[in-house]
Amino acid sequence: MIILGIDPGLAATGWAALKKEKKPKLIDYGCIKTEKKDGFDKRLDFIFKEVKKITLQIKPQAVAIEGIFFAQNSKTAIKVAQAMGVIKLACQKSKVPIYEYAPLHIKTTVAGYGRAQKKEMESMIIKKLKLKKRIKPSHAVDAIAVSLTHLFSNNLSGAGGS
């Protein structure tokens, strides 16, 4: 089973593909970046097309998306929500089931507590996946964390979630 994890954003959308084996295996990861100079609609269209392309190439059996964390900037949250909409539509068009996980749940599942910082999350991901190098960009780290959360939360992996 292949899980595609997505960290949605308007400027940068991280993605990562994990394969369920005896232990989870990272297949590929990256980041979809949009240009600020392009209009909002054009940026959403680009995200849609790129996610569709990734789902066709990777052929995941599930997509796990990080939910929106409403901090102080609701304007940004609304734009990210719209990016999530086109991401979900692209996945739906590819007939891939979509699962959404709250940031707190992701951090708790991967790092053991909900206030884990980015470096702690990356460290745990490197450890769990036995990677030899750091993951760049950071949006891909978040996408890997979402994929791992789906695997661990649904008992899809032989590896424990903690």
Order of alpha helices (4+ residues) and beta strands (2+ residues): beta-beta-beta-alpha-beta-alpha-beta-alpha-alpha-alpha
